[in-house]
Amino acid sequence: MAGSDSSMGKRAGSGTAGSVGTVLDVQVVGFRRGDGRLGIRNHLLVLPARGSASLAAARVAEAVPGSVAVAHDGRGAAEPEPERIARTLVGFATNPNVGAVLVVGVAADDAWLADALRDAGQRVAFVALAEHRGTLGAIAAGVPLAAALAEDIAHDMRTNGSLADIVLGLECGGSDALSGITANPGLGVASDLLVASGGASILAETPELIGAEEALAARAVSAEVAASVRRTILGFESAIRELGVDVRGAQPSPGNQAGGLTTIEEKALGSAKKGGAAPVVGVVDFAEPVRAPGLFVMDTPGHDIEQMVGMVAGGAQVVAFTTGRGTPTGSPIAPCVKISTSTELYERLAGDIDLDAGGVLTGAESLDELGARILAMVAEVCNGRLTASERQGNREFALSRTVYA
């Protein structure tokens, strides 16, 4: 879709930022999975069942071209939140961008993860350190298993899809005073266009929605969804207040302050603009699957890497990531479209940024035009265009916990 900006056309209500977009007929090509979802990449994932298997997983991936491994600090049976961690690992490994998985365990009981993936319809193999005399033996046994899986997914054929197949993660990090003026509302336009075309978007980062809960609740499709929006956001604020912290009147992070943001509420209202004006159709827990069209709110922490993992585990095949101060963060399995709030940042960090939203400031581009251009690039990425983070190999991964022991 090179040069496809014009193919996105004009939205209904063009010129009014935040209006819900028109339906777009845009072809997306990908790998149709057994559950009907469309993968826009076809990764072989080498996944450690717990942190102590991360080195073996990395070494196997290094030996098998085209595979990718993640490292994490999972604790196995010692996890204080086993259901949350299991949901994250299973959701991430069954994202439609993953064609097959080699699970690397420490002992035989780590096979639960391979069994869960198999039950979900994923192609999977399993190897455990304890069954092969440790790390080196597991690597030697794991390489041929991974190679066989790689050979298998190499025969997967691409098929036609559309924007209705896409789940888009909406992300921001390193925000500045321009985030709520250029990149975030522009991404909101793109989200509206996608939702109107039958796709789904995920608005996350619960700490950064404090102060925007009523605006989001007012857009809920039902009283139940509105109550869930309030409960999720205000519940997080209440938990923080119990620690003696008044976040609503507090300053944002030092980096946000350096970028010109003054309060959490100011940041929240700008952050929420990534969700455009579409109705909020549901609220989901961290890493909970999103399997319906529309705009969803996902309860995630504010940590960029953790919240991206949550959205990808929830089914997002691609992430659009706005930034005012710059960040190279990417995902091991989902392309991340990085959008700068200003042309100055785009030029200064050219190797990390995919798209410049600074034209909105000069009048060279309207928010509607920016949103259409963002969605055009998302479509191009879905059809194979590599993002800056993919080219550079940014593959950050982290598990999110709410309880530590």
Buried (B, 14 or more C-beta within 10 A) or exposed (E): BEEBBEBBEBBBBBEEBBBBBBEBEBEBBBBBBEEEBBBBBBBBBBBBBBBBBBBBBBBBBEBBEBBBBBBBEBBBEEBEBEEBBBBBBBBBBBBBBBBBBBBBBBBEEBBBBBEBBBEBEBBBBBBBBBBBEEBEBBBBBBBBBBBBBBEBBEEBEBEEBBBBBBBBBBBBBBBBBBBBBBBBBBBBBBBBBBBBBBBBBBBBBBBBBBBBBEBBBEBBBEEEBBEBBBBBBBEBBEEBEEEEEEBBEEEBBEBBBEBEBEBBBBBBBBBBBBBBBBBBBBBBBBBBBBEEBBBBBBBBBBBBBBBBBBBBBBBBBBBBBBBBBBBBBBBBBBBBBBBBBBBEBBEEBEEBBBBBBBBBBEEEBBBBBBBBBBBBBBBBBBBEBEBBBBEEEBBBBBBBBEEEE
